[in-house]
Amino acid sequence: MSSVVLAAFSISMLFFQMSCKKDANAQTGGNTPAQLNKLIYTKRLTSTTAEIWTSNYDGTNQAKVNITIPSGIMLANARLSPDGQTIFFEGVNTSTFLNDIYSCKIDGSNVQRIVDGSTTPQGILLGGAY
């Protein structure tokens, strides 16, 4: 009799385990941008002038981003927005050495100062664009 009870208990546990099985499927967020495989970097030409460039991850397709900024401002620390459409960068005033944060389109057009660094005596630094 104990063998029959043990077998019935084992079968019931097996059915219980099978009925409780759940699949865990990862869901991707709808707002996750596609990876662009692009680098953005600053080439320093002199101690007071620099250019922003883009390339593929492997260094191919290097292209200068033509940005027009006021004289006396040096480009530094460029970052690309997650959608790859906007560049954010520091504009360093070469006489006061205070930084402002600027943005422009990936083609260099529509340059705008978006954060005024002169209000912070110690300066500001661009951390990232997310």
Protein Blocks (a to p, Z undefined) as FASTA:
>chain_A
ZZmmmmmmmmmmmmmmmmmpccddddddfklccdekiacddddfblmbccdddddfkopa
iacddddddehiacehiaddfkopaccdddddfklopacdddddfkopaiacfbdfklpm
nopadfbdZZ
